Amino acid sequence: MTYANPDRRETISRLLNPKSIAVIGASSDFGKVNGRPLKHLIEKGYAGRILPVNPKYEEIAGLVCYPSIEALPEAADLAIIALPAAHVCDCVEKLGRKGIRTAVIFSSGFGEMGDEGKVLEKRLAETAKAARVILLGPNCLGFVNAFDNVYATFSQYADGETGAGPIAFVTQSGAFGTAIAALVRQRGLGLGYFLNTGNQADLSFAELMMAIVEDPRIKVAAGYLEGITDGDALVRLARKCQELGKPLILTKVGRMSSGARAAASHTGALAVSDAVFDAVVRQYGVLRARNEEQMLDMLEVFCQPRRACGSGLGIATQSGGAGVMMADRAEEVGLTVPELGAATQARLAAVMPAFGAAGNPVDVTGQFVARPELLTESVVSLLDDPDIDVAIVWLQLMTAHVEPLLGIFREIQQRTVKPFLVCWVAAPDAAIKGLRAADIPVYTAGERAVEAAAALARYGMQRKTSEDAVSPSGSPACPGTTGSGMQPTVEASSWLREAGIPMAHARLAESEDHAVALWRDSARPVALKIESPDIPHKTEIDGVILNIDDEAGIRSGYRALIERARTAMPDARLSGVLVQEMAEGHVELVIGVQRDPVFGMIVMVGFGGILVEVLKDVTFRRAPFDRSEAYSMLDDLRMSRILDGVRGKPAVDREAISLLLFRLSHWAAAMEPRLSELDLNPVLVGEAGPSVVDCVMILEE
């Protein structure tokens, strides 16, 4: 919950780098939660004024202790509140009267405690809004700004060495976030900022990260999420990171929690929360880590300054088996292991022993111990190849050769400009420390190194997404006065057709005679389909009859569909039977739109038909998007090669499909206030392009 404040951004900046800090409820016992921030601030050399507040003490650790907020000699830039939950609202109100505009609330006993706590948390948020106090928390560990020695925290992380580094880390979990911070420290990477959001009664993950990612000392941002409620804020953050050229790496739990609900459309059933989250963050250039270790692997590769411009991976190894394993994993994660150019192979052959391999992977064997130039020249040649964008060097043990090898890697670094990673299995500690000191990422397992290289490649190839892309000509058709619920197929198809969506022509027959007349008028074979606002999936009641081209078939088909509907769903309202010209196409897609509660209008495309919810070969994007993004959706599908023609079938026009998706995304964005779900299934695609055969549209007032 945030409130409108014209100087909010400046106030948040003051929170993160305060010139004075009041500790409300301070204790002289530095082992307690309310004593630890004082300990950290004093021991870590905070340069600003520290103002303890507690009527029990006259001084703490040589600092004057004030009996109340009112007695403070100044309005501190930041207040740390370490009081029982019942006293926090009153405290925030007093802070506002004193002119203190920011507070970190350690106190628990709020929304995390159930309904009663949620009521208290709502009261806290309302009190802060009235008092014009910006809150971090409650129920949080606070934060560390290591650049400026601000330790507004009781976290164990602050007990150890917390030298500032290029990483900004914001976490929604206190304990797990502390564990991740400790792992960062173990790797010697360095956190410039460590922030725990707590219950987010005011400041949210995205707003906090937005405030610190602009710091020029920060090179990469990382976050741990347990949930997200403001998709727009996360998208704005992702765009800002793209604009600044700073990777944003997120780990979000709940990947396998479907969150699925009963939905009238296939899109609604498939657009589960995590699948949508994953697709949207990728759309806006965010890198997602499966767990804390993968996050650390990604952070390590992005803490070094070099970036990859493509997906070509070069591998140099002293073990042929390790090279094959890494090449296999590279293909699985979207990297290519290209054949080296003739010039590169000639360079390698000039230094390679007869029993080595000058392909890719390059097997330099253990001979480089006797001939260090073998490893140096092999890796330099590999990185000079125009088809190689990033390289991995694999070796193991070499305990007696650490210093010479560190010298080799430093020389390689001096002679090249492309990124390279070292995978050193069973590496001595001195080797790991030496490589990291030289800004060379080092991993102890091959697959981890490959996955880090893949993250580097994905980031390098990401295109900045822009919602400012040119919209389709004309304004999307937006029904204004129709009621809620499933819309009549003829009307829904008409609106979509006006938006440029290729809808198969269909008309509603309210009697046998009318159906016959419509068939005669079409002068071609038709399909008959039951039409009812209560039957979204016609095939489930056998409510479709295809390819009829005679009067008897039309009449008997009409009667059969009405009878089937009445038998299967006696209470369904029957509007009649649709008479639709037969469409052609050898590829069947499903395309749809779902209004997601977090990210808004989400467009889906996948391989369709009756097996869509079994195959689940679908992908999502947040609307609106441009033609290039639409085209990339087709590449995401596991079976995308079907579009290029298989088993004698011709290829279909990907550009025509992407145009449909592009137009639909802009229409859906314009319809966000009213459109709940849209299901276009099947969409038949043939040599003439796509044709939408069936449509389920659900609107809300």
Disulfide bonds with the S-S distance in Angstrom:
none
